[in-house]
Amino acid sequence: MDWFVQNAPIRQKMLIVVWTFVGLIALAAASSRVGGTAGMIMAGGAILAGAAIGLWFRKGICDPYVTTVVRMEALAAGDLESPIQFTDYKDCVGRMTRAMFTFRDTAVEVQANSANLRDIIQSVNEGAQGIRTGSHEIAQASEDLARRTETNAATLQETSAALSQIDERLRATASAASRTVTRADEAIGSVRSGRSVADDAVQAMGRVSESAKGIDSVIEGLDKIAFQTRVLAMNAAVEAGRAGEAGRGFAVVADLVSALAMRAEEEAQTARDQLTLTQADIGTAVEAVTKVDSALESINEGVGEVHTLLSSMAADNQAQSAAVTQISGAISTMDQATQQNAAMVEETRAAARNLLTEVDALSGNAAKFDMGGGASAGRPRAVTPAPVALAKPARKQVYVSPVAALANGNGAANGHAADWSDF
């Protein structure tokens, strides 16, 4: 009997019940004709058989249908935990219960996926909020960095201009130092020439001094000659006096000769005095020329030191000019890099603004999902399987056709009227 209840189609069950009740009605009608005890027994048996068939009809047909309908309503109300009975039946009750089982599993999966989706949406909202905050900070930092970059670029340009001026001045100073070194070389040559001339002058004055000594000897000889001439004139005057009138003319000549001798002595003395003064002047000139030579030597040494210093200054200026040129090139490179950084900062700021717009759009789209957190939490849930990642589409599809699922359970392949033959 249990096998018949579980495996017989509903049509057969209904036909059996109907024909049984028809037979019982016929039996009751026959018992009324028979009458007596036999009729009463037949009527009682018909009543008992009808009651038994009614109980069997309720237990075998009505109770599964009513239980299935009540469980179906509970499933529609969200009851995913209560067991589903009669899944082993082969009639329409079994097909409906198996479909309900599939629906319940599908609902459990949908609920689990909804919970995962709700968590994902919540994570997306939280991430979007974090991205929004980060985007604001990036945009603000980009604006600050852009201002500082512009300030640095202006400072670098001013520094580059100042270094260019310094480079020009250093080049001018190096050129002036080079010209000064050339002038110092010329001055050293002039000082050396002056010293040579001074040496020649000292030697010439020495020769003049020696010549003056020779002139002094000549003057001394002339002085002796004048003295002897005067002595001879005096002797001639004495002899003329002795001669009387005959020697008067000789006396006059002797006086004239004596006067000339005295004048010669006076001129010789004057020449001696002048020569002495000349020798003194020559000595003074020699001392002066010697001092000039010493001064020229000091000037030569000073000019040599100046030459060395100027050469060092020229070399230092050239080195500084080269260093300034390198620094200027480095600053130019830094300026170009700063300009590129400014452009990149502007692009970053624009990207941050675009990202903020996209995040706002993402947050708006995420807010459109009504996950029903409160309602879902209030419903009883079946034993939830392990959460399944949404990224795995290979999982059994959620919305499989219920007709196909029912058909697989009963051997039907389509929805034609022949499928109802098993009911």
VOGU-3710 file (C-alpha; in Angstrom, 3 decimals, decimal comma):
1> mdwfvqnapi> 0,000/0,000/0,000  2,818/2,447/0,835  4,408/1,683/-2,515  1,103/2,436/-4,238  0,710/5,701/-2,312  4,272/6,791/-3,193  4,413/5,611/-6,792  0,858/5,555/-8,229  -0,166/8,568/-10,295  -2,820/10,817/-8,843
11> rqkmlivvwt> -5,252/9,821/-11,643  -5,124/6,196/-10,676  -5,576/7,081/-7,028  -8,576/9,279/-7,827  -10,074/6,658/-10,155  -9,691/3,957/-7,500  -11,311/6,155/-4,878  -14,138/7,193/-7,200  -14,860/3,696/-8,378  -14,612/2,386/-4,821
21> fvglialaaa> -17,141/4,953/-3,641  -19,351/4,072/-6,635  -19,141/0,405/-5,631  -19,914/1,224/-2,017  -22,897/3,307/-3,085  -24,078/0,424/-5,233  -23,512/-1,958/-2,298  -25,513/0,316/-0,004  -28,311/0,473/-2,556  -28,301/-3,321/-2,855
31> ssrvggtagm> -28,353/-3,745/0,926  -31,499/-1,630/1,142  -33,166/-3,998/-1,248  -31,967/-7,095/0,546  -33,180/-5,881/3,939  -32,897/-7,701/7,174  -29,701/-8,586/8,876  -27,817/-9,207/5,681  -28,778/-5,784/4,401  -27,684/-4,168/7,606
41> imaggailag> -24,379/-6,032/7,483  -23,875/-4,982/3,898  -24,753/-1,370/4,735  -22,438/-1,375/7,766  -19,643/-2,909/5,735  -20,148/-0,280/3,035  -20,040/2,474/5,639  -16,896/1,076/7,263  -15,278/0,594/3,863  -16,201/4,157/2,881
51> aaiglwfrkg> -14,746/5,477/6,140  -11,566/3,453/5,638  -11,280/4,626/2,051  -11,889/8,212/3,214  -9,139/7,926/5,808  -6,848/6,381/3,225  -7,793/9,133/0,747  -6,986/11,768/3,350  -3,704/10,150/4,385  -2,562/9,061/0,964
61> icdpyvttvv> -3,743/11,988/-1,172  -5,010/14,984/0,812  -2,384/15,113/3,572  0,605/15,107/1,144  -1,067/17,788/-0,968  -2,042/19,946/2,016  1,358/19,497/3,667  3,070/20,354/0,394  0,911/23,451/-0,107  1,527/24,619/3,477
71> rmealaagdl> 5,279/24,044/3,085  5,187/25,840/-0,244  3,522/28,842/1,394  6,127/28,747/4,195  8,875/28,580/1,575  7,354/31,569/-0,172  7,301/33,337/3,214  11,016/32,679/3,628  11,136/29,477/5,676  14,294/27,790/4,473
81> espiqftdyk> 14,916/25,577/7,510  11,820/23,361/7,827  12,198/19,962/6,143  10,497/19,211/2,853  8,619/15,878/2,892  7,391/13,521/0,193  10,418/14,069/-2,065  10,483/10,314/-2,663  6,985/10,298/-4,166  6,724/9,670/-7,877
91> dcvgrmtram> 3,441/11,511/-8,426  2,852/15,242/-8,775  3,387/15,702/-5,022  6,878/14,299/-5,351  7,564/16,451/-8,382  6,368/19,570/-6,531  8,373/18,729/-3,403  11,506/18,100/-5,427  10,940/21,386/-7,215  10,490/23,036/-3,787
101> ftfrdtavev> 13,736/21,414/-2,659  15,465/22,871/-5,701  13,819/26,237/-5,052  14,951/26,132/-1,425  18,536/25,325/-2,400  18,367/28,085/-4,969  16,973/30,500/-2,378  19,734/29,528/0,059  22,334/30,154/-2,610  20,681/33,424/-3,599
111> qansanlrdi> 20,550/34,456/0,040  24,201/33,536/0,525  25,119/35,356/-2,659  23,017/38,305/-1,530  24,896/38,354/1,762  28,186/38,190/-0,108  26,976/40,854/-2,498  25,868/43,003/0,425  29,286/42,600/2,009  30,920/43,418/-1,314
121> iqsvnegaqg> 28,712/46,483/-1,792  29,491/47,561/1,756  33,194/47,039/1,095  32,811/48,978/-2,145  31,097/51,809/-0,267  33,787/51,813/2,405  36,510/51,630/-0,239  34,812/54,399/-2,197  34,699/56,526/0,937  38,388/55,849/1,540
131> irtgsheiaq> 39,174/56,593/-2,099  37,100/59,781/-1,888  39,035/60,882/1,192  42,329/59,907/-0,440  41,315/61,700/-3,630  40,536/64,860/-1,680  43,894/64,598/0,086  45,692/63,882/-3,190  43,962/66,824/-4,864  44,805/69,131/-1,949
141> asedlarrte> 48,383/67,846/-1,798  48,668/68,235/-5,574  47,492/71,837/-5,354  49,973/72,567/-2,551  52,719/70,794/-4,480  51,788/72,737/-7,618  52,082/76,036/-5,750  55,412/75,027/-4,222  56,620/73,773/-7,596  55,694/77,079/-9,237
151> tnaatlqets> 57,498/78,952/-6,458  60,552/76,712/-6,858  60,468/77,204/-10,620  60,391/80,989/-10,215  63,215/80,814/-7,659  65,269/78,602/-9,973  64,735/81,018/-12,852  65,852/83,940/-10,687  68,841/81,929/-9,469  69,727/80,998/-13,041
161> aalsqiderl> 69,581/84,659/-14,084  71,728/85,675/-11,090  74,254/82,947/-11,894  74,360/84,123/-15,499  75,201/87,630/-14,298  77,821/86,237/-11,911  79,266/84,173/-14,754  79,483/87,256/-16,976  81,147/89,237/-14,192  83,587/86,419/-13,476
171> ratasaasrt> 84,448/86,213/-17,155  84,943/89,987/-17,256  87,093/89,790/-14,103  89,129/86,938/-15,580  89,624/88,940/-18,792  90,659/92,022/-16,791  93,012/89,880/-14,703  94,549/88,468/-17,879  95,039/91,964/-19,275  96,488/93,062/-15,928
181> vtradeaigs> 98,902/90,122/-16,007  99,972/91,235/-19,476  100,453/94,781/-18,195  102,382/93,442/-15,219  104,644/91,502/-17,585  105,196/94,697/-19,550  105,900/96,593/-16,306  108,388/93,927/-15,250  110,114/94,305/-18,624  110,152/98,105/-18,232
191> vrsgrsvadd> 111,552/97,831/-14,695  114,252/95,487/-15,901  115,079/97,912/-18,712  115,162/100,776/-16,185  117,523/98,851/-13,957  119,762/98,170/-16,924  119,748/101,888/-17,800  120,474/102,760/-14,159  123,408/100,351/-14,137  124,710/101,953/-17,338
201> avqamgrvse> 124,293/105,406/-15,771  126,216/104,369/-12,651  129,003/102,969/-14,772  129,044/106,144/-16,926  129,176/108,328/-13,828  132,025/106,214/-12,503  133,886/106,811/-15,720  133,105/110,556/-15,482  134,461/110,551/-11,919  137,645/108,889/-13,098
211> sakgidsvie> 137,889/111,443/-15,927  137,417/114,262/-13,381  140,362/112,929/-11,437  142,472/113,169/-14,606  141,266/116,739/-15,181  142,290/117,580/-11,620  145,845/116,402/-12,431  145,865/118,562/-15,552  144,688/121,599/-13,553  147,394/120,945/-11,000
221> gldkiafqtr> 149,974/120,853/-13,811  148,598/124,118/-15,223  148,810/125,660/-11,755  152,475/124,675/-11,529  153,111/126,098/-14,982  151,465/129,399/-13,973  153,544/129,552/-10,825  156,748/128,961/-12,764  155,652/131,518/-15,341  155,128/134,082/-12,596
231> vlamnaavea> 158,568/133,269/-11,148  160,112/133,737/-14,586  158,238/137,052/-14,980  159,614/138,230/-11,668  163,114/137,236/-12,748  162,614/139,057/-16,055  161,471/142,178/-14,184  164,553/142,038/-12,010  166,793/141,720/-15,030  164,951/144,563/-16,788
241> grageagrgf> 165,501/146,768/-13,768  169,161/146,066/-13,925  169,244/146,937/-17,593  167,826/150,383/-16,993  166,213/152,213/-19,805  167,104/149,471/-22,207  165,179/146,888/-20,233  162,051/149,012/-19,534  160,088/147,269/-22,283  161,067/143,908/-20,865
251> avvadlvsal> 159,813/145,078/-17,473  156,375/145,898/-18,924  156,209/142,494/-20,619  157,310/140,843/-17,400  154,495/142,567/-15,505  151,937/141,434/-18,077  153,249/137,894/-17,988  153,111/137,938/-14,181  149,508/139,194/-14,299  148,566/136,458/-16,778
261> amraeeeaqt> 150,238/133,868/-14,563  148,282/135,064/-11,550  145,042/135,014/-13,595  145,900/131,505/-14,780  146,355/130,437/-11,171  142,979/131,961/-10,283  141,222/130,209/-13,217  142,910/126,956/-12,312  141,653/127,335/-8,753  138,164/128,089/-10,048
271> ardqltltqa> 138,308/125,025/-12,320  139,524/122,939/-9,380  136,612/124,162/-7,243  134,118/123,519/-10,055  135,570/120,080/-10,618  135,278/119,338/-6,895  131,603/120,347/-7,001  131,118/118,249/-10,113  132,675/115,234/-8,433  130,421/115,764/-5,404
281> digtaveavt> 127,368/116,015/-7,694  128,467/112,902/-9,528  128,739/111,045/-6,191  125,281/112,274/-5,232  123,946/111,202/-8,623  125,566/107,801/-8,233  123,933/107,400/-4,823  120,566/108,508/-6,280  120,874/106,121/-9,206  121,785/103,352/-6,752
291> kvdsalesin> 118,664/104,158/-4,730  116,641/104,208/-7,936  118,072/100,807/-8,808  117,121/99,502/-5,352  113,646/100,982/-5,757  113,339/99,432/-9,208  114,424/96,110/-7,732  111,728/96,421/-5,051  109,218/97,393/-7,733  110,320/94,405/-9,789
301> egvgevhtll> 109,785/92,088/-6,820  106,396/93,696/-6,048  105,317/93,511/-9,667  106,419/89,865/-9,722  104,281/89,152/-6,666  101,393/91,052/-8,264  101,940/89,011/-11,425  101,768/85,789/-9,402  98,645/86,939/-7,548  96,969/88,085/-10,741
311> ssmaadnqaq> 97,815/84,797/-12,447  96,318/82,932/-9,483  93,266/85,226/-9,563  92,854/84,650/-13,294  93,068/80,869/-12,806  90,625/81,049/-9,875  88,239/83,204/-11,900  88,368/80,752/-14,775  87,745/77,848/-12,389  84,880/79,752/-10,735
321> saavtqisga> 83,466/80,622/-14,133  83,587/76,951/-15,136  81,954/75,963/-11,824  79,273/78,622/-12,244  78,673/77,374/-15,786  78,207/73,844/-14,461  75,922/75,110/-11,689  73,954/77,117/-14,232  73,573/74,013/-16,399  72,469/71,985/-13,368
331> istmdqatqq> 69,958/74,676/-12,416  68,666/74,736/-15,989  68,199/70,961/-15,796  66,479/71,368/-12,418  64,286/74,082/-13,900  63,261/71,785/-16,755  62,608/68,969/-14,278  60,583/71,369/-12,123  58,524/72,413/-15,136  57,928/68,752/-15,970
341> naamveetra> 57,020/68,085/-12,334  54,577/70,981/-12,448  52,955/69,479/-15,539  52,829/66,050/-13,886  51,351/67,585/-10,727  48,660/69,261/-12,826  47,925/65,916/-14,503  47,826/64,240/-11,077  45,435/66,884/-9,804  43,191/66,410/-12,842
351> aarnlltevd> 43,376/62,624/-12,401  42,443/63,029/-8,720  39,436/65,138/-9,680  38,410/62,554/-12,288  38,915/59,777/-9,737  36,739/61,672/-7,276  34,024/61,986/-9,919  34,264/58,278/-10,728  34,138/57,394/-7,026  31,021/59,527/-6,578
361> alsgnaakfd> 29,451/57,752/-9,549  30,489/54,371/-8,102  29,017/55,286/-4,718  25,799/56,387/-6,411  25,552/53,120/-8,327  26,316/51,100/-5,183  23,616/53,002/-3,287  21,060/51,821/-5,852  21,386/48,229/-4,557  18,713/47,647/-1,886
371> mgggasagrp> 20,101/44,600/-0,127  17,343/44,574/2,516  19,745/43,925/5,355  17,093/44,219/8,055  14,474/42,089/6,298  16,934/39,433/5,355  18,287/39,291/8,856  14,804/38,777/10,251  13,984/35,799/8,095  14,835/32,258/9,183
381> ravtpapval> 17,651/30,892/7,127  18,476/27,319/6,229  21,835/25,824/6,938  23,885/28,132/4,761  26,569/26,477/2,694  30,048/27,904/2,480  29,974/31,329/0,804  30,665/31,069/-2,856  32,625/33,767/-4,650  30,574/35,604/-7,250
391> akparkqvyv> 33,476/35,457/-9,652  32,940/31,715/-10,274  30,291/31,412/-12,980  30,867/27,658/-13,279  28,579/27,092/-10,281  25,129/25,629/-10,839  22,954/28,347/-12,255  20,559/29,848/-9,765  17,553/30,218/-12,020  17,380/26,838/-13,714
401> spvaalangn> 14,043/26,199/-15,369  11,782/24,508/-12,774  10,004/22,622/-15,539  13,301/21,082/-16,645  14,141/20,150/-13,054  10,744/18,523/-12,570  10,978/16,781/-15,906  14,339/15,281/-14,965  12,758/13,819/-11,826  9,928/12,125/-13,726
411> gaanghaadw> 11,494/11,192/-17,044  9,649/13,900/-19,062  11,495/15,821/-21,748  9,119/18,659/-22,615  5,930/20,406/-21,546  3,460/18,530/-23,791  0,205/17,056/-22,521  1,857/13,630/-22,317  3,755/14,848/-19,196  0,480/14,788/-17,291
421> sdf> 0,030/11,101/-17,784  2,108/10,437/-14,641  -0,135/12,500/-12,385
//
